[in-house]
Amino acid sequence: MKIEALRKFCLSLPAVTEDVKWGADLCFSVGGKMFCVTSMEGPLKNII
């Protein structure tokens, strides 16, 4: 999965915000609670 595909999916969910934390990690949250974190440096790996 590419970062843009992940961003598109996460941001399609209601009330999601994105932020960069710890210098190079893209984080997605709802109500201040993180539900997805990935490195902005690829490649992304499928873990499910």
Phi, psi and omega in degrees: 000140178265154183303319181296324177293319178296315178300314181300315179296308183299317182287348176282345179280150183293140172064023181275138172240155176237152183204155173257124180237157175056028174087323185210024179245128178272123185240140176242135185223159169229123180059033179081001180255120179289137175236350179208131178223134177215153174290143177279352176265124185279185351279154175282147179245140174283126181247359180262000000 
